[in-house]
């Protein structure tokens, strides 16, 4: 007889890791067509820029949130309420000062002109930027900590809460899109709902801490973790958000809107491929635990062959049927150039190989090497994207740059390292 705990464990292991992508894909697929029809491509493109601006939070936080999380986990969250409150308040003050600095940078560099925002939407852009800065950065630290704390208790509950907040925020954004000047209200929904939710969850979390003084939190560990996490945090944020920002700098908000909308169609395809891969990693991890060299090699080849073939089929289907999908989802409003359709189609099999290699590397406990590979790839992608967009002014340049750098600076190094690790295992 199947027990309730066994079902929960199965969900935690297989469904929860991909649940945010599932929710993101479904919510985006429903809400983005509504947003584009309500506000048009230009405002949607400006809104997409603000979504991409989230990478500034990684700079503003300087890795302190993840640093504190590391110390809390080491102490099994057995820390005093009073001491923890002081740390949280100090970090929020620090985040607020960083928000002020970004606010000053905004006025010095005049981002509305930098991103070529039309005069019609310039005031809305400036108001939205102020809301974004002061509505998100001061609360970034507590949002990281409360997510980790909930995950320590119940992984499934943590994922449900986080995704529930995400859905509520998107529902608010859709409502805001019906207003006469929608952009500031859409940005408010984007940042204020998650920030308030994080604050309320943090208050609830603090009540569970013992109301005693303690000296478990080590300041030396805190400083060390801040330096190490900064590298991964910043590089990951830039890697996931830089494309839209680069397009905004070199092209126009409309191009950003076209890129973001068409990317969502692609993300649905990528999600189903990643989701189908999830159960495989349990088998792979078991082979790695027993150091079954031959089994790992055979399973790697089989997985690569099956899913690379599947990715090629999806890639061809995306290229052939994109216009039909566009007509169905966006009523033909989002028309992407042929070059972008080609590069998106090429990206699908590259993405699948990257996911397979990355998961095998994680299973082999090669996270430190992965961090190095991601850092190099992010740097190379930024340089190549900048060069391509500067010379070609082509919407597909940023995706083409990602294809090239991911192959040369991510997949190839991972394969070389993977082969070296496999060769070091005992022959069965």
VENZI-V709517 format. One record per residue. N is the residue number from 1. RES is the residue in one letter. OMEGA is omega as a letter, one per 30 degrees, with the letter a starting at -180 (none if undefined). NEAR is the number of other C-alpha atoms within 8 Angstrom. Layout:
{{N:RES:OMEGA:NEAR} {N:RES:OMEGA:NEAR}}
//
This chain:
{{1:X:a:2} {2:X:a:5} {3:X:a:6} {4:X:a:6} {5:X:l:6} {6:X:l:8} {7:X:l:9} {8:X:l:9} {9:X:l:8} {10:X:l:9} {11:X:l:10} {12:X:a:11} {13:X:a:8} {14:X:a:10} {15:X:a:10} {16:X:a:12} {17:X:a:8} {18:X:a:11} {19:X:l:9} {20:X:l:10} {21:X:l:8} {22:X:a:9} {23:X:l:10} {24:X:a:8} {25:X:a:12} {26:X:a:9} {27:X:l:10} {28:X:a:9} {29:X:a:11} {30:X:a:8} {31:X:a:11} {32:X:l:9} {33:X:l:10} {34:X:a:9} {35:X:a:12} {36:X:l:11} {37:X:a:8} {38:X:a:8} {39:X:a:12} {40:X:a:9} {41:X:a:12} {42:X:l:10} {43:X:l:12} {44:X:l:14} {45:X:l:15} {46:X:l:13} {47:X:l:11} {48:X:l:12} {49:X:l:13} {50:X:l:11} {51:X:l:7} {52:X:l:11} {53:X:a:9} {54:X:a:10} {55:X:l:11} {56:X:l:7} {57:X:l:10} {58:X:l:13} {59:X:a:9} {60:X:a:10} {61:X:a:13} {62:X:l:8} {63:X:a:15} {64:X:l:12} {65:X:l:12} {66:X:l:12} {67:X:l:15} {68:X:l:11} {69:X:l:10} {70:X:l:9} {71:X:l:12} {72:X:l:12} {73:X:l:8} {74:X:l:7} {75:X:a:10} {76:X:l:6} {77:X:l:9} {78:X:a:9} {79:X:a:14} {80:X:a:12} {81:X:a:13} {82:X:a:9} {83:X:a:10} {84:X:l:9} {85:X:a:9} {86:X:l:8} {87:X:a:8} {88:X:l:10} {89:X:l:8} {90:X:a:8} {91:X:l:10} {92:X:l:11} {93:X:l:9} {94:X:l:9} {95:X:l:15} {96:X:l:11} {97:X:l:8} {98:X:l:11} {99:X:l:13} {100:X:l:8} {101:X:l:8} {102:X:l:9} {103:X:l:10} {104:X:l:8} {105:X:l:9} {106:X:a:9} {107:X:l:8} {108:X:a:6} {109:X:l:7} {110:X:a:9} {111:X:a:8} {112:X:l:10} {113:X:a:7} {114:X:l:9} {115:X:l:11} {116:X:l:10} {117:X:a:12} {118:X:a:6} {119:X:a:6} {120:X:a:5} {121:X:a:8} {122:X:l:10} {123:X:l:8} {124:X:l:10} {125:X:a:13} {126:X:l:9} {127:X:a:9} {128:X:a:13} {129:X:l:9} {130:X:l:9} {131:X:a:11} {132:X:a:13} {133:X:a:11} {134:X:l:10} {135:X:a:12} {136:X:a:12} {137:X:a:15} {138:X:a:13} {139:X:a:13} {140:X:a:13} {141:X:a:14} {142:X:l:12} {143:X:l:11} {144:X:a:10} {145:X:a:12} {146:X:l:12} {147:X:a:10} {148:X:a:9} {149:X:l:10} {150:X:a:11} {151:X:l:12} {152:X:a:7} {153:X:a:6} {154:X:a:8} {155:X:a:11} {156:X:l:11} {157:X:l:9} {158:X:a:11} {159:X:l:12} {160:X:a:8} {161:X:a:8} {162:X:a:9} {163:X:l:10} {164:X:l:8} {165:X:l:11} {166:X:l:9} {167:X:l:10} {168:X:l:9} {169:X:l:13} {170:X:l:12} {171:X:l:9} {172:X:l:11} {173:X:l:13} {174:X:l:12} {175:X:a:8} {176:X:a:12} {177:X:l:13} {178:X:a:9} {179:X:a:7} {180:X:l:4} {181:X:a:7} {182:X:a:11} {183:X:a:13} {184:X:l:12} {185:X:l:12} {186:X:l:14} {187:X:l:14} {188:X:l:13} {189:X:a:13} {190:X:a:12} {191:X:a:12} {192:X:a:10} {193:X:l:12} {194:X:a:11} {195:X:l:13} {196:X:l:8} {197:X:l:9} {198:X:a:12} {199:X:l:11} {200:X:l:8} {201:X:l:9} {202:X:l:10} {203:X:l:8} {204:X:a:8} {205:X:a:10} {206:X:a:9} {207:X:a:8} {208:X:l:6} {209:X:l:11} {210:X:a:9} {211:X:l:7} {212:X:l:7} {213:X:l:8} {214:X:l:8} {215:X:a:6} {216:X:a:7} {217:X:a:10} {218:X:a:8} {219:X:l:6} {220:X:l:6} {221:X:a:9} {222:X:a:13} {223:X:a:9} {224:X:a:9} {225:X:l:14} {226:X:a:13} {227:X:a:9} {228:X:a:9} {229:X:a:11} {230:X:a:11} {231:X:a:9} {232:X:a:10} {233:X:a:10} {234:X:a:11} {235:X:l:11} {236:X:a:10} {237:X:a:11} {238:X:a:10} {239:X:a:9} {240:X:a:7} {241:X:a:12} {242:X:a:10} {243:X:a:10} {244:X:l:13} {245:X:l:11} {246:X:l:12} {247:X:l:14} {248:X:a:14} {249:X:a:10} {250:X:a:10} {251:X:a:10} {252:X:l:12} {253:X:l:17} {254:X:l:12} {255:X:l:12} {256:X:l:16} {257:X:l:15} {258:X:a:13} {259:X:a:11} {260:X:a:11} {261:X:a:10} {262:X:l:10} {263:X:a:8} {264:X:l:11} {265:X:l:9} {266:X:a:10} {267:X:l:9} {268:X:l:11} {269:X:a:9} {270:X:a:11} {271:X:a:11} {272:X:l:8} {273:X:l:11} {274:X:a:11} {275:X:a:8} {276:X:l:7} {277:X:a:8} {278:X:a:10} {279:X:a:8} {280:X:a:7} {281:X:l:11} {282:X:l:7} {283:X:a:8} {284:X:a:12} {285:X:l:9} {286:X:l:8} {287:X:a:12} {288:X:a:12} {289:X:a:7} {290:X:l:6} {291:X:l:8} {292:X:a:10} {293:X:a:13} {294:X:l:8} {295:X:l:8} {296:X:a:11} {297:X:a:9} {298:X:a:8} {299:X:l:9} {300:X:a:8} {301:X:a:8} {302:X:l:8} {303:X:a:9} {304:X:a:10} {305:X:a:8} {306:X:a:8} {307:X:l:10} {308:X:l:11} {309:X:l:8} {310:X:a:8} {311:X:l:12} {312:X:l:10} {313:X:l:8} {314:X:a:10} {315:X:l:12} {316:X:l:9} {317:X:l:9} {318:X:a:10} {319:X:a:10} {320:X:a:7} {321:X:a:8} {322:X:a:10} {323:X:l:8} {324:X:l:7} {325:X:l:8} {326:X:l:13} {327:X:a:10} {328:X:a:8} {329:X:a:8} {330:X:a:11} {331:X:l:8} {332:X:a:10} {333:X:a:7} {334:X:l:11} {335:X:a:7} {336:X:l:9} {337:X:a:6} {338:X:a:6} {339:X:l:8} {340:X:l:11} {341:X:l:11} {342:X:a:9} {343:X:l:12} {344:X:l:10} {345:X:l:12} {346:X:a:10} {347:X:a:10} {348:X:l:13} {349:X:l:12} {350:X:l:11} {351:X:a:9} {352:X:l:14} {353:X:l:11} {354:X:l:11} {355:X:l:9} {356:X:a:10} {357:X:a:11} {358:X:a:10} {359:X:l:9} {360:X:l:11} {361:X:l:13} {362:X:l:9} {363:X:l:11} {364:X:l:8} {365:X:a:6} {366:X:a:9} {367:X:a:8} {368:X:l:6} {369:X:l:7} {370:X:l:11} {371:X:l:9} {372:X:a:8} {373:X:l:12} {374:X:l:11} {375:X:l:11} {376:X:a:10} {377:X:l:12} {378:X:l:12} {379:X:a:8} {380:X:l:10} {381:X:l:12} {382:X:a:9} {383:X:a:8} {384:X:l:9} {385:X:l:13} {386:X:a:9} {387:X:a:8} {388:X:a:13} {389:X:a:15} {390:X:a:8} {391:X:a:6} {392:X:a:7} {393:X:a:10} {394:X:a:7} {395:X:a:12} {396:X:a:9} {397:X:a:12} {398:X:l:13} {399:X:l:12} {400:X:l:9} {401:X:l:12} {402:X:l:10} {403:X:a:12} {404:X:a:8} {405:X:l:12} {406:X:l:13} {407:X:a:10} {408:X:a:9} {409:X:l:12} {410:X:a:14} {411:X:a:12} {412:X:l:9} {413:X:l:10} {414:X:l:13} {415:X:l:9} {416:X:l:8} {417:X:l:8} {418:X:l:10} {419:X:l:8} {420:X:l:8} {421:X:a:9} {422:X:l:9} {423:X:a:7} {424:X:l:6} {425:X:l:8} {426:X:l:7} {427:X:a:5} {428:X:none:5}}
//
